[in-house]
Amino acid sequence: MITRARPRRSPEPERASPLQEVVAAALDDMKAVNVKVLDVRGLTDIADTMIIASGNSDRHVKSIADRVIEEAKKSGFRPLGKEGERDGEWVLVDLQDIILHVMLPRVREFYGLERLWDNGGGEVAAAPAAAATAVQPRGVKRGRQPS
């Protein structure tokens, strides 16, 4: 008897939240470059989604962040804060469930947030624990508690 396995349905892509749609529309409206949306649930408790985008100049970076905040407020979402506006090389906007990073391309490349949070997040979280077990106080053998 031959049995055929049914092809598995691919899970439907998760719909974007209303806030994420507002942010995406504002980024598109302001011509943000190289927009990347990262699902960071399970990697951190500070947000569910990180959005990283680039601007062409420090003025463009500031304008993108300001437009996102403006549109979020119009839609009834209250941003918690904005950092880095003075220099304009990297502006972070905290929208509770979404953290938006708008950067100049050279700053974005230098810090590499995509590499940190996309697939590499688990490795970063595991590094401090590994370092803690590697260092033992003098006179304490592994597996034993000091008396």
N, CA, C and O of each residue as an XYZ file, in Angstrom:
588
protein
N       0.831     -1.170      0.000
C       0.000      0.000      0.000
C       0.878      1.237      0.000
O       1.808      1.365      0.797
N       0.570      2.120     -0.889
C       1.337      3.360     -1.000
C       0.503      4.501     -0.415
O      -0.659      4.704     -0.768
N       1.122      5.207      0.458
C       0.438      6.378      1.011
C       1.173      7.624      0.565
O       2.398      7.636      0.450
N       0.436      8.627      0.328
C       1.034      9.896     -0.067
C       0.904     10.885      1.083
O      -0.138     11.014      1.725
N       1.964     11.540      1.295
C       1.915     12.588      2.313
C       1.309     13.838      1.683
O       1.650     14.222      0.564
N       0.432     14.441      2.408
C      -0.159     15.678      1.919
C       0.857     16.800      2.038
O       1.575     16.915      3.031
N       0.899     17.611      1.017
C       1.827     18.747      1.152
C       1.342     19.665      2.268
O       0.152     19.956      2.391
N       2.281     20.101      3.058
C       1.927     20.989      4.160
C       1.631     22.376      3.625
O       2.311     22.889      2.736
N       0.624     22.945      4.181
C       0.329     24.325      3.817
C       1.346     25.221      4.481
O       1.675     25.070      5.657
N       1.825     26.140      3.709
C       2.745     27.090      4.323
C       1.928     28.005      5.218
O       0.839     28.445      4.850
N       2.461     28.284      6.383
C       1.705     29.152      7.275
C       1.516     30.513      6.624
O       2.425     31.058      5.997
N       0.325     31.038      6.787
C       0.054     32.334      6.187
C       0.909     33.376      6.876
O       1.114     33.318      8.088
N       1.406     34.327      6.106
C       2.231     35.357      6.723
C       1.407     36.158      7.726
O       0.236     36.471      7.509
N       2.059     36.466      8.806
C       1.389     37.198      9.860
C       1.095     38.612      9.387
O       1.947     39.280      8.802
N      -0.109     39.046      9.648
C      -0.507     40.394      9.228
C       0.189     41.425     10.088
O       0.418     41.216     11.280
N       0.518     42.526      9.471
C       1.158     43.614     10.187
C       0.137     44.265     11.112
O      -1.050     44.341     10.794
N       0.614     44.727     12.252
C      -0.257     45.419     13.191
C      -0.641     46.780     12.606
O       0.037     47.275     11.705
N      -1.708     47.383     13.101
C      -2.081     48.715     12.606
C      -0.957     49.739     12.784
O      -0.742     50.588     11.919
N      -0.246     49.654     13.903
C       0.876     50.572     14.118
C       1.976     50.333     13.095
O       2.559     51.283     12.574
N       2.260     49.078     12.808
C       3.295     48.758     11.832
C       2.902     49.263     10.447
O       3.764     49.702      9.685
N       1.624     49.209     10.113
C       1.161     49.738      8.833
C       1.325     51.254      8.766
O       1.691     51.794      7.722
N       1.057     51.940      9.874
C       1.235     53.392      9.934
C       2.707     53.749      9.751
O       3.045     54.661      8.996
N       3.572     53.027     10.446
C       5.014     53.283     10.348
C       5.501     53.016      8.926
O       6.258     53.813      8.371
N       5.074     51.907      8.334
C       5.496     51.568      6.969
C       5.042     52.621      5.968
O       5.787     52.982      5.056
N       3.815     53.114      6.139
C       3.310     54.148      5.226
C       4.101     55.438      5.366
O       4.403     56.092      4.368
N       4.438     55.808      6.594
C       5.216     57.026      6.819
C       6.628     56.892      6.249
O       7.156     57.836      5.662
N       7.235     55.722      6.423
C       8.577     55.488      5.872
C       8.552     55.555      4.348
O       9.446     56.129      3.727
N       7.523     54.965      3.758
C       7.387     54.987      2.314
C       7.153     56.416      1.805
O       7.725     56.827      0.796
N       6.315     57.156      2.513
C       6.008     58.533      2.142
C       7.258     59.420      2.166
O       7.416     60.313      1.334
N       8.137     59.158      3.128
C       9.354     59.966      3.270
C      10.543     59.405      2.494
O      11.663     59.897      2.632
N      10.304     58.382      1.684
C      11.351     57.783      0.851
C      12.523     57.238      1.666
O      13.685     57.423      1.303
N      12.200     56.560      2.778
C      13.244     55.901      3.560
C      13.866     54.798      2.715
O      13.190     54.169      1.901
N      15.140     54.574      2.913
C      15.904     53.641      2.092
C      16.183     52.363      2.875
O      16.431     52.410      4.079
N      16.141     51.220      2.189
C      16.556     49.934      2.751
C      15.852     49.624      4.075
O      16.501     49.385      5.094
N      14.543     49.631      4.045
C      13.745     49.374      5.245
C      13.734     47.879      5.531
O      13.456     47.069      4.646
N      14.038     47.523      6.765
C      14.044     46.119      7.167
C      13.226     45.967      8.447
O      13.434     46.695      9.417
N      12.299     45.020      8.438
C      11.429     44.753      9.588
C      11.886     43.443     10.213
O      11.956     42.414      9.541
N      12.197     43.492     11.508
C      12.679     42.314     12.221
C      11.716     41.945     13.344
O      11.337     42.795     14.149
N      11.324     40.686     13.394
C      10.497     40.176     14.475
C      11.439     39.755     15.596
O      12.181     38.784     15.449
N      11.416     40.475     16.710
C      12.348     40.188     17.799
C      11.653     39.570     19.010
O      12.217     39.530     20.103
N      10.424     39.088     18.810
C       9.750     38.381     19.909
C      10.551     37.140     20.239
O      11.004     36.430     19.341
N      10.723     36.883     21.491
C      11.521     35.735     21.917
C      12.993     36.072     22.074
O      13.733     35.323     22.712
N      13.429     37.186     21.501
C      14.814     37.612     21.653
C      14.954     38.698     22.711
O      15.991     38.808     23.366
N      13.900     39.503     22.873
C      13.921     40.590     23.842
C      12.505     40.896     24.301
O      11.534     40.595     23.607
N      12.400     41.489     25.458
C      11.100     41.878     25.990
C      10.793     43.348     25.738
O       9.696     43.806     26.055
N      11.729     44.089     25.182
C      11.517     45.528     25.027
C      10.568     45.868     23.883
O       9.939     46.926     23.907
N      10.450     45.009     22.894
C       9.570     45.268     21.757
C       9.301     43.962     21.027
O      10.005     42.969     21.212
N       8.260     43.986     20.187
C       7.950     42.833     19.349
C       8.614     42.954     17.984
O       8.981     41.955     17.366
N       8.761     44.188     17.527
C       9.271     44.428     16.178
C      10.300     45.544     16.203
O      10.125     46.555     16.883
N      11.372     45.349     15.455
C      12.344     46.414     15.224
C      12.333     46.721     13.745
O      12.388     45.824     12.903
N      12.263     47.993     13.446
C      12.314     48.433     12.057
C      13.561     49.279     11.910
O      13.791     50.210     12.682
N      14.358     48.948     10.916
C      15.593     49.674     10.658
C      15.487     50.262      9.262
O      15.166     49.559      8.304
N      15.761     51.564      9.154
C      15.673     52.252      7.871
C      16.827     53.237      7.770
O      17.416     53.628      8.777
N      17.141     53.630      6.547
C      18.210     54.600      6.316
C      17.657     55.856      5.666
O      16.641     55.834      4.972
N      18.361     56.949      5.916
C      18.067     58.212      5.272
C      19.306     58.674      4.516
O      20.413     58.213      4.794
N      19.126     59.573      3.569
C      20.237     60.000      2.718
C      21.120     61.072      3.333
O      22.258     61.252      2.900
N      20.618     61.790      4.337
C      21.392     62.834      5.012
C      20.884     62.954      6.437
O      19.850     62.381      6.781
N      21.604     63.696      7.270
C      21.145     63.842      8.651
C      19.787     64.538      8.710
O      18.966     64.211      9.568
N      19.543     65.480      7.824
C      18.243     66.143      7.767
C      17.143     65.156      7.354
O      16.036     65.194      7.891
N      17.450     64.286      6.411
C      16.485     63.284      5.961
C      16.160     62.309      7.095
O      15.001     61.945      7.290
N      17.181     61.889      7.840
C      16.980     60.973      8.970
C      16.039     61.608      9.990
O      15.100     60.963     10.457
N      16.287     62.868     10.335
C      15.427     63.568     11.298
C      13.998     63.692     10.777
O      13.040     63.487     11.522
N      13.860     64.026      9.508
C      12.530     64.196      8.915
C      11.744     62.901      8.890
O      10.538     62.901      9.135
N      12.412     61.801      8.599
C      11.747     60.493      8.590
C      11.202     60.192      9.987
O      10.041     59.815     10.140
N      12.046     60.362     10.997
C      11.626     60.080     12.376
C      10.471     60.994     12.783
O       9.513     60.539     13.407
N      10.556     62.267     12.438
C       9.482     63.206     12.785
C       8.170     62.823     12.109
O       7.111     62.907     12.732
N       8.222     62.402     10.845
C       7.002     62.027     10.132
C       6.376     60.777     10.738
O       5.154     60.689     10.861
N       7.207     59.815     11.115
C       6.670     58.599     11.740
C       5.961     58.955     13.039
O       4.872     58.448     13.308
N       6.559     59.814     13.841
C       5.935     60.222     15.107
C       4.632     60.967     14.837
O       3.622     60.721     15.497
N       4.654     61.866     13.877
C       3.463     62.639     13.523
C       2.317     61.732     13.082
O       1.182     61.892     13.531
N       2.619     60.785     12.205
C       1.587     59.875     11.703
C       1.091     58.924     12.793
O      -0.094     58.592     12.839
N       1.990     58.491     13.663
C       1.581     57.616     14.765
C       0.614     58.351     15.690
O      -0.393     57.787     16.118
N       0.918     59.597     15.992
C       0.035     60.396     16.848
C      -1.324     60.612     16.191
O      -2.356     60.532     16.857
N      -1.329     60.887     14.879
C      -2.590     61.072     14.159
C      -3.458     59.823     14.227
O      -4.686     59.910     14.265
N      -2.813     58.667     14.241
C      -3.537     57.396     14.262
C      -3.885     56.929     15.668
O      -4.481     55.867     15.844
N      -3.517     57.718     16.661
C      -3.880     57.384     18.035
C      -2.842     56.593     18.803
O      -3.140     56.105     19.893
N      -1.638     56.446     18.283
C      -0.563     55.740     18.973
C       0.361     56.780     19.610
O       0.725     57.778     18.987
N       0.724     56.522     20.846
C       1.546     57.485     21.580
C       2.992     57.012     21.643
O       3.287     56.016     22.304
N       3.894     57.709     20.966
C       5.309     57.342     21.060
C       5.840     57.593     22.473
O       5.487     58.588     23.107
N       6.681     56.697     22.955
C       7.238     56.848     24.299
C       8.450     57.768     24.324
O       8.722     58.406     25.342
N       9.176     57.843     23.222
C      10.355     58.694     23.224
C      11.084     58.695     21.903
O      10.827     57.890     21.007
N      12.014     59.644     21.823
C      12.846     59.782     20.624
C      14.235     60.172     21.094
O      14.385     61.072     21.920
N      15.237     59.507     20.579
C      16.628     59.768     20.958
C      17.477     60.004     19.719
O      17.220     59.421     18.665
N      18.482     60.853     19.841
C      19.461     61.049     18.781
C      19.108     62.108     17.763
O      19.766     62.213     16.727
N      18.091     62.887     18.035
C      17.647     63.869     17.047
C      18.667     64.984     16.847
O      18.762     65.544     15.755
N      19.413     65.307     17.867
C      20.359     66.425     17.776
C      21.395     66.206     16.672
O      21.616     67.090     15.844
N      22.026     65.041     16.658
C      23.054     64.768     15.646
C      22.447     64.355     14.317
O      22.943     64.744     13.260
N      21.394     63.581     14.360
C      20.710     63.163     13.145
C      21.359     62.027     12.391
O      20.909     61.681     11.299
N      22.404     61.436     12.944
C      23.022     60.291     12.276
C      22.256     59.009     12.566
O      22.208     58.106     11.731
N      21.655     58.929     13.759
C      20.894     57.763     14.173
C      19.801     58.257     15.113
O      20.086     58.763     16.198
N      18.556     58.108     14.692
C      17.426     58.503     15.528
C      16.642     57.247     15.869
O      16.278     56.466     14.989
N      16.387     57.065     17.163
C      15.618     55.931     17.645
C      14.262     56.455     18.095
O      14.186     57.426     18.848
N      13.201     55.819     17.638
C      11.847     56.175     18.038
C      11.229     54.963     18.724
O      11.129     53.887     18.133
N      10.814     55.147     19.981
C      10.198     54.073     20.748
C       8.684     54.209     20.643
O       8.096     55.160     21.159
N       8.062     53.246     19.969
C       6.616     53.239     19.769
C       5.963     52.094     20.538
O       4.985     51.520     20.059
N       6.464     51.757     21.687
C       6.014     50.687     22.569
C       6.291     49.310     21.983
O       7.286     48.689     22.357
N       5.458     48.811     21.084
C       5.669     47.479     20.525
C       6.659     47.478     19.374
O       7.155     46.424     18.974
N       6.947     48.657     18.842
C       7.868     48.794     17.714
C       8.965     49.777     18.089
O       8.696     50.853     18.623
N      10.191     49.399     17.806
C      11.303     50.328     17.951
C      11.829     50.595     16.552
O      12.172     49.674     15.811
N      11.884     51.873     16.208
C      12.332     52.292     14.889
C      13.713     52.905     14.996
O      13.946     53.801     15.807
N      14.627     52.414     14.173
C      15.966     52.990     14.062
C      16.075     53.595     12.667
O      15.916     52.894     11.668
N      16.345     54.892     12.601
C      16.579     55.543     11.314
C      18.015     56.041     11.350
O      18.385     56.814     12.234
N      18.830     55.600     10.386
C      20.268     55.878     10.424
C      20.795     56.306      9.072
O      20.186     56.064      8.030
N      21.947     56.951      9.123
C      22.703     57.160      7.902
C      23.292     55.812      7.491
O      23.587     54.988      8.357
N      23.470     55.571      6.200
C      23.982     54.262      5.766
C      25.318     53.865      6.401
O      25.507     52.697      6.740
N      26.242     54.804      6.567
C      27.551     54.455      7.148
C      27.420     54.066      8.619
O      28.137     53.185      9.093
N      26.515     54.714      9.337
C      26.273     54.386     10.744
C      25.602     53.017     10.839
O      25.932     52.207     11.705
N      24.672     52.780      9.948
C      23.963     51.492      9.927
C      24.925     50.350      9.655
O      24.849     49.300     10.294
N      25.816     50.550      8.722
C      26.794     49.507      8.401
C      27.747     49.270      9.567
O      28.099     48.127      9.860
N      28.166     50.345     10.231
C      29.110     50.225     11.340
C      28.526     49.424     12.500
O      29.184     48.527     13.028
N      27.290     49.742     12.901
C      26.695     49.077     14.054
C      26.075     47.726     13.733
O      26.007     46.869     14.614
N      25.623     47.507     12.512
C      25.139     46.199     12.083
C      24.004     45.633     12.914
O      24.061     44.476     13.331
N      22.981     46.425     13.160
C      21.856     45.940     13.966
C      21.157     44.747     13.337
O      20.649     43.884     14.053
N      21.122     44.683     12.012
C      20.495     43.533     11.353
C      21.193     42.245     11.752
O      20.535     41.245     12.042
N      22.500     42.262     11.770
C      23.248     41.057     12.143
C      23.034     40.723     13.620
O      23.026     39.551     13.998
N      22.865     41.724     14.433
C      22.685     41.508     15.867
C      21.334     40.879     16.183
O      21.247     39.956     16.993
N      20.268     41.385     15.537
C      18.918     40.952     15.880
C      18.340     39.926     14.938
O      17.416     39.217     15.337
N      18.816     39.797     13.717
C      18.251     38.874     12.757
C      19.057     37.585     12.762
O      20.178     37.551     12.256
N      18.501     36.538     13.324
C      19.109     35.200     13.419
C      20.310     35.137     14.341
O      20.688     34.040     14.750
N      20.919     36.231     14.683
C      22.075     36.199     15.567
C      21.714     36.558     16.986
O      22.570     36.523     17.870
N      20.466     36.900     17.222
C      20.055     37.343     18.547
C      20.287     36.305     19.619
O      20.672     36.650     20.736
N      20.059     35.029     19.305
C      20.258     33.980     20.293
C      21.702     33.866     20.721
O      21.986     33.619     21.893
N      22.615     34.041     19.786
C      24.028     33.959     20.109
C      24.449     35.088     21.030
O      25.248     34.885     21.944
N      23.921     36.258     20.795
C      24.261     37.400     21.635
C      23.754     37.179     23.043
O      24.451     37.489     24.010
N      22.535     36.641     23.175
C      21.963     36.423     24.497
C      22.726     35.340     25.248
O      22.806     35.377     26.475
N      23.290     34.373     24.520
C      23.979     33.263     25.176
C      25.397     33.629     25.588
O      25.962     32.964     26.456
N      25.983     34.642     25.009
C      27.377     34.985     25.287
C      27.635     35.336     26.747
O      28.604     34.828     27.311
N      26.811     36.188     27.405
C      27.104     36.498     28.795
C      27.028     35.282     29.717
O      27.826     35.177     30.649
N      26.100     34.368     29.486
C      25.983     33.179     30.328
C      27.216     32.295     30.175
O      27.715     31.748     31.159
N      27.705     32.153     28.959
C      28.895     31.338     28.728
C      30.106     31.949     29.417
O      30.932     31.232     29.982
N      30.210     33.262     29.371
C      31.329     33.934     30.019
C      31.247     33.774     31.533
O      32.275     33.647     32.199
N      30.044     33.781     32.076
C      29.882     33.655     33.521
C      30.303     32.277     34.008
O      30.851     32.155     35.104
N      30.059     31.237     33.219
C      30.441     29.894     33.666
C      31.920     29.637     33.453
O      32.491     28.757     34.097
N      32.548     30.382     32.569
C      33.964     30.159     32.312
C      34.832     30.700     33.439
O      35.929     30.189     33.660
N      34.372     31.715     34.154
C      35.160     32.327     35.220
C      34.695     31.743     36.545
O      33.528     31.874     36.916
N      35.604     31.105     37.247
C      35.284     30.517     38.543
C      36.145     31.181     39.606
O      37.318     31.466     39.365
N      35.569     31.433     40.793
C      36.393     31.969     41.876
C      37.455     30.958     42.275
O      37.285     29.753     42.089
N      38.544     31.458     42.823
C      39.622     30.568     43.261
C      39.140     29.621     44.347
O      38.384     30.006     45.240
N      39.583     28.398     44.257
C      39.265     27.417     45.289
C      37.919     26.749     45.080
O      37.545     25.884     45.871
N      37.172     27.121     44.038
C      35.868     26.517     43.794
C      35.984     25.629     42.579
O      36.377     26.088     41.506
N      35.650     24.372     42.734
C      35.669     23.451     41.617
C      34.311     23.453     40.965
O      33.294     23.679     41.621
N      34.296     23.198     39.655
C      33.034     23.161     38.911
C      32.068     22.159     39.537
O      32.452     21.052     39.915
N      30.803     22.576     39.638
C      29.787     21.669     40.141
C      29.661     21.671     41.658
O      28.717     21.084     42.188
N      30.572     22.303     42.366
C      30.494     22.339     43.819
C      30.177     23.742     44.275
O      30.597     24.730     43.672
N      29.437     23.801     45.340
C      29.118     25.094     45.949
C      30.159     25.389     47.020
O      30.595     24.476     47.722
N      30.568     26.656     47.157
C      31.507     26.980     48.238
C      30.839     26.753     49.587
O      29.645     27.007     49.741
N      31.602     26.277     50.559
C      31.023     25.992     51.882
C      31.302     27.102     52.849
O      30.890     27.030     54.007
